[in-house]
């Protein structure tokens, strides 16, 4: 099993700043070093065709070429996840050259995460894929691992997605729902989607009424400017509204750009700027907040 640069054939070193969604000959399953997980995440990419209902300015996925929808091969997904987890058990993932320079404190497998090159819940076979992850986790002795859904929160109230979330809930699952704005205008500027900001808020609230969720929020510079203070305060208001409507938020993750973004006008905030935003969120909402710098 290898993780190679297709241009040079050299083994790629995996860091938080190098986050490829491919590994060897696998199509759907890949390991990554995750700053927010605090270790290695076993990723599941249900969107290798790169189709997504967002076009975020900070996304690292290349969508310049024409996109052709692809049906997920569930049996291949099952085989790949089984092989990856068996390899972790059999040889130890950290013996692989891709992890040669990984610091000791990150040498742990934290979770199985649905993420990838598009919105996982938009996949027609999302429920079946979650079931495969739950079975692999159980059959291979990985019950302590979380199954994490990293989502833009557009479809969490769809009946078929709710069925998948019920499987997630029964298998140490956790939802990381994206919320990168406090106002419709800023949201439209960042996400570049036809889906309304109000729709996102309703979907998050719907999911958070049924189980505690994590909110993941990326703040950045646009054209060299950090988010306006009024936008950060509006963001806090939205979090308070979710809680006021019965939504349960267990943690707010504040982070910034760590890899090359889609647009050249996007750049990282400093750790000091991120910490200041985190402190505003703590004071205005009373929620637990974790801040992750561009390299941490």
C-alpha positions as MATLAB code, in Angstrom:
seq = 'XXXXXXXXXXXXXXXXXXXXXXXXXXXXXXXXXXXXXXXXXXXXXXXXXXXXXXXXXXXXXXXXXXXXXXXXXXXXXXXXXXXXXXXXXXXXXXXXXXXXXXXXXXXXXXXXXXXXXXXXXXXXXXXXXXXXXXXXXXXXXXXXXXXXXXXXXXXXXXXXXXXXXXXXXXXXXXXXXXXXXXXXXXXXXXXXXXXXXXXXXXXXXXXXXXXXXXXXXXXXXXXXXXXXXXXXXXXXXXXXXXXXXXXXXXXXXXXXXXXXXXXXXXXXXXXXXXXXXXXXXXXXXXXXXXXXXXXX';
ca = [
       0.000    0.000    0.000;
       1.438    3.373   -0.935;
       0.633    7.082   -1.032;
       2.562    8.535   -3.942;
       2.740   11.767   -5.870;
       1.433   10.711   -9.307;
       3.868   13.088  -10.971;
       7.068   11.916   -9.262;
       6.256    8.509   -7.778;
       7.650    9.741   -4.456;
       5.910    8.880   -1.190;
       3.865   11.830    0.037;
       4.384   12.841    3.653;
       1.048   13.437    5.379;
       0.681   16.575    7.500;
      -2.193   18.915    8.351;
      -0.978   21.024    5.410;
      -0.883   18.043    3.023;
      -4.324   16.459    2.953;
      -4.777   14.284   -0.168;
      -8.042   12.383   -0.468;
      -6.418    9.437   -2.182;
      -4.185    6.640   -0.987;
      -2.590    3.985   -3.155;
      -5.123    2.342   -5.453;
      -8.075    3.126   -3.195;
     -11.037    5.042   -4.609;
     -13.023    5.879   -1.486;
     -10.882    5.369    1.626;
      -7.856    7.421    2.657;
      -5.950    8.322    5.851;
      -5.290   11.966    6.709;
      -3.614   13.846    9.518;
      -6.405   15.942   11.019;
      -5.632   18.948   13.210;
      -9.183   19.008   14.562;
      -9.217   15.268   15.318;
      -5.796   15.555   16.927;
      -4.473   12.543   15.049;
      -5.201   10.396   12.011;
      -8.657   10.162   10.485;
      -9.688    7.317    8.190;
     -11.587    9.282    5.556;
     -14.423    8.065    3.355;
     -14.882   10.038    0.135;
     -18.323    9.443   -1.374;
     -17.714   12.183   -3.952;
     -14.618   11.217   -5.969;
     -16.444   12.806   -8.921;
     -15.931   16.127   -7.018;
     -19.558   17.162   -7.375;
     -20.749   19.395   -4.532;
     -23.665   21.740   -3.846;
     -21.231   24.373   -2.480;
     -18.384   26.122   -4.279;
     -16.555   27.533   -1.255;
     -13.871   30.116   -1.951;
     -11.458   28.304    0.396;
     -12.046   24.743   -0.873;
      -8.959   22.774   -1.949;
     -10.839   20.583   -4.439;
     -10.047   21.243   -8.111;
     -13.325   21.658  -10.030;
     -12.063   23.294  -13.218;
     -12.478   20.219  -15.433;
     -15.985   19.058  -16.477;
     -17.510   16.870  -13.754;
     -19.150   13.538  -14.528;
     -21.399   12.009  -11.820;
     -20.291    8.590  -10.611;
     -22.311    6.005   -8.713;
     -20.633    4.806   -5.508;
     -19.577    1.142   -5.648;
     -20.620   -0.035   -2.195;
     -18.802   -3.364   -2.402;
     -15.557   -1.621   -3.305;
     -16.081    0.810   -0.439;
     -16.643   -2.106    1.937;
     -13.502   -3.897    0.720;
     -11.357   -0.770    0.957;
     -12.491    0.142    4.460;
     -12.045   -3.437    5.646;
      -8.535   -3.546    4.167;
      -7.585   -0.187    5.669;
      -8.789   -1.068    9.164;
      -7.262   -4.566    8.985;
      -3.967   -2.962    7.947;
      -4.156   -0.626   10.936;
      -4.664   -3.674   13.178;
      -2.109   -5.919   11.463;
       0.882   -3.712   10.729;
       0.261   -0.418   12.400;
      -0.516    2.513   10.149;
       2.345    4.551   11.549;
       4.966    2.230   10.064;
       4.056    3.527    6.605;
       6.599    5.994    5.117;
       3.831    8.580    4.627;
       3.735    8.994    8.408;
       7.507    8.948    8.970;
       7.672   12.533   10.251;
       4.389   12.570   12.146;
       4.858   13.819   15.745;
       4.330   11.256   18.468;
       1.305   13.076   19.889;
      -0.565   12.658   16.572;
       0.193    8.944   16.192;
      -3.311    7.706   16.922;
      -6.318    6.840   14.795;
      -9.124    9.078   16.037;
     -12.113    8.347   13.833;
     -13.696    7.189   10.605;
     -14.855   10.365    8.869;
     -17.242   10.967    5.988;
     -15.693   13.944    4.232;
     -14.031   13.982    0.812;
     -14.462   16.009   -2.372;
     -18.132   16.961   -2.014;
     -21.086   16.855    0.362;
     -21.392   13.272    1.735;
     -25.117   13.476    2.484;
     -25.824   14.328   -1.164;
     -24.694   10.818   -2.143;
     -27.711    8.641   -2.987;
     -26.082    5.732   -1.130;
     -25.121    7.683    1.992;
     -27.263    5.526    4.299;
     -25.763    2.294    2.950;
     -22.253    3.742    3.267;
     -22.857    4.669    6.915;
     -24.074    1.128    7.542;
     -20.893   -0.259    5.977;
     -18.759    1.952    8.222;
     -20.711    0.878   11.299;
     -20.331   -2.814   10.429;
     -16.611   -2.520    9.673;
     -16.010   -0.641   12.925;
     -17.833   -3.334   14.889;
     -16.552   -6.427   13.060;
     -12.902   -5.382   13.177;
     -12.885   -4.389   16.831;
     -12.861   -0.611   16.458;
     -15.861    0.146   18.696;
     -14.079    3.033   20.514;
     -13.645    4.932   17.235;
     -16.098    7.679   16.402;
     -17.814    7.833   13.034;
     -17.794   11.507   12.108;
     -19.918   13.185    9.445;
     -18.283   16.387    8.167;
     -21.108   18.187    6.402;
     -22.147   21.535    4.975;
     -25.496   20.949    6.714;
     -27.658   21.427    3.635;
     -29.535   18.109    3.796;
     -29.639   17.039    7.435;
     -33.447   17.184    7.563;
     -34.035   14.954    4.524;
     -35.840   11.727    5.571;
     -33.261    9.420    3.924;
     -30.414   11.362    5.538;
     -32.148   11.196    8.918;
     -32.274    7.409    8.571;
     -28.513    7.405    8.041;
     -28.013    9.719   11.017;
     -29.922    7.261   13.209;
     -27.315    4.617   12.296;
     -24.599    7.164   13.049;
     -26.137    7.910   16.456;
     -26.174    4.198   17.333;
     -22.479    3.783   16.489;
     -20.665    6.503   18.439;
     -21.376    8.955   15.654;
     -20.899   12.704   15.644;
     -22.006   15.454   13.259;
     -19.606   18.284   12.436;
     -21.870   20.838   10.760;
     -20.393   23.753    8.839;
     -21.367   27.326    9.662;
     -18.970   29.930    8.252;
     -21.080   33.078    8.463;
     -23.501   35.115   10.500;
     -25.340   36.913    7.700;
     -26.788   35.863    4.333;
     -24.519   38.239    2.414;
     -21.292   36.930    3.897;
     -22.507   33.342    3.536;
     -23.202   33.881   -0.182;
     -19.746   35.384   -0.633;
     -18.013   32.420    1.024;
     -20.121   29.382    0.008;
     -21.207   30.484   -3.502;
     -24.306   28.299   -3.528;
     -27.954   28.652   -4.519;
     -28.959   27.207   -1.144;
     -30.154   29.915    1.235;
     -28.482   30.751    4.529;
     -31.831   30.316    6.273;
     -32.025   26.781    4.908;
     -28.636   25.969    6.465;
     -29.675   27.334    9.847;
     -32.939   25.375    9.828;
     -31.145   22.167    8.849;
     -28.544   22.560   11.608;
     -31.210   23.319   14.197;
     -33.278   20.328   13.099;
     -30.320   17.962   13.532;
     -29.140   19.550   16.793;
     -32.541   19.103   18.424;
     -32.068   15.329   18.142;
     -28.458   15.032   19.332;
     -25.616   17.337   20.395;
     -23.543   18.406   17.378;
     -20.220   20.104   16.676;
     -20.198   23.365   14.722;
     -17.155   23.785   12.435;
     -16.415   27.333   11.314;
     -13.635   28.495    9.042;
     -12.673   32.168    9.251;
     -10.248   33.688    6.749;
      -9.045   36.826    5.043;
     -10.902   37.838    1.888;
      -8.974   40.288   -0.291;
      -6.601   40.705    2.643;
      -9.350   41.641    5.110;
     -10.402   39.555    8.146;
     -14.112   39.002    8.811;
     -15.758   42.215   10.051;
     -16.395   42.320   13.774;
     -20.106   42.769   13.059;
     -20.057   39.493   11.105;
     -18.469   37.634   14.018;
     -21.121   39.039   16.369;
     -23.875   38.038   13.918;
     -22.354   34.556   13.811;
     -22.632   34.383   17.606;
     -26.268   35.463   17.331;
     -26.946   32.566   14.961;
     -25.390   30.099   17.419;
     -27.546   31.528   20.202;
     -30.632   31.228   18.004;
     -29.895   27.543   17.336;
     -29.653   26.974   21.081;
     -32.745   29.047   21.741;
     -34.729   26.834   19.356;
     -33.739   23.661   21.183;
     -30.541   22.802   19.284;
     -27.689   21.324   21.309;
     -24.127   22.363   20.427;
     -21.396   20.394   22.208;
     -18.433   22.286   20.706;
     -17.589   25.105   18.319;
     -14.446   24.589   16.218;
     -12.796   27.799   15.022;
     -10.102   27.318   12.380;
      -8.589   28.861    9.266;
      -7.081   27.971    5.899;
      -4.165   25.527    6.131;
      -3.867   24.371    2.502;
      -3.945   26.117   -0.870;
      -7.485   27.461   -1.408;
      -9.506   27.626   -4.614;
      -9.217   31.417   -4.849;
      -6.054   33.497   -4.646;
      -7.868   36.233   -2.677;
      -8.294   33.837    0.277;
      -5.611   33.631    2.972;
      -5.220   32.500    6.580;
      -5.883   34.440    9.737;
      -3.131   34.591   12.327;
      -3.354   32.531   15.496;
      -3.881   35.762   17.425;
      -6.837   36.729   15.229;
      -8.378   33.268   15.546;
      -7.971   33.289   19.319;
      -9.713   36.666   19.480;
     -12.661   35.302   17.501;
     -12.761   32.247   19.756;
     -12.904   34.463   22.827;
     -15.765   36.520   21.383;
     -17.690   33.311   20.696;
     -17.104   32.062   24.248;
     -18.224   35.314   25.797;
     -21.256   35.858   23.545;
     -22.566   32.255   23.571;
     -21.158   30.468   26.627;
     -20.350   27.471   24.404;
     -17.163   25.397   24.542;
     -14.777   26.582   21.824;
     -11.659   24.942   20.338;
      -9.361   27.103   18.210;
      -7.065   25.577   15.562;
      -4.393   27.697   13.887;
      -3.232   27.205   10.306;
      -0.603   24.685   11.433;
      -2.191   23.306   14.561;
];
